[in-house]
């Protein structure tokens, strides 16, 4: 009888929680001499504990789903905001192209021959890059120096950007430090609309395993220099940030974004 008891006990406790059925538990209790009433009480307690556990699991699932939905909503809202900003700024620049008849006080003589600008940048990934990353946010510092009158400028730009990853397991945000040099040209004498082109190196500080640590980058941009008075300006532009492949055999990492910077006229 003792050997039979231990055999039944081992058989019972060797089963996983998922495989233990009501009949098996009842059979075990009958074999070791426990009556049906005690078994029924035990079974009710087990069922009650299971229901509490399921409720806790359901609450966790609901909270997790709510957090994911809020996070996704924030990202969609940010993307819409950036798109609206790019569209609005592009329309304003288009209007500025047509408004060439300005007063003499807004001529190129009021543009600084040397300036320093600081401001935020935001962008939206395009192409296959948007399958993995949703939007970017960062900032940059830029110095512009006139080399031909106050029409053609040479510039140097350095900044930092964080590209937010999509909800893909194991995929982290991408961070980089671009360092670029280029030219800025004002095509109209009495209009502060400009076109700009820059190229340089993008240093990748944080990204997926296997990424390169640096990549070639280039940024064509169109913008407008808005006078604020006392030699200060607001520099607003729409640009395209192109990057060479971060991984051998991969695709280019490109973004469309905007830069709004406060400009100090130094000379």
Protein Blocks (a to p, Z undefined) as FASTA:
>chain_A
ZZmmmmmmmmmmmpcfklpcfklmmmmmmmnopafklmmmmmmmmmmmmmmmmmmmmmmm
mmmmmmmmmmmmmmmmmmmmmmmmmmmmmmmmmmmmmmmbccfklmmklpcfbdcddddd
ddddehjllmmbmbdcdddddddddfbhjlbccddddddddddddddehiacdddddddd
dddddfbfkbcbdcdddddddddfbdcehiafbdcdddddddddddebjhiacddddddd
ddddfbghiacdddddddddddddfZZ
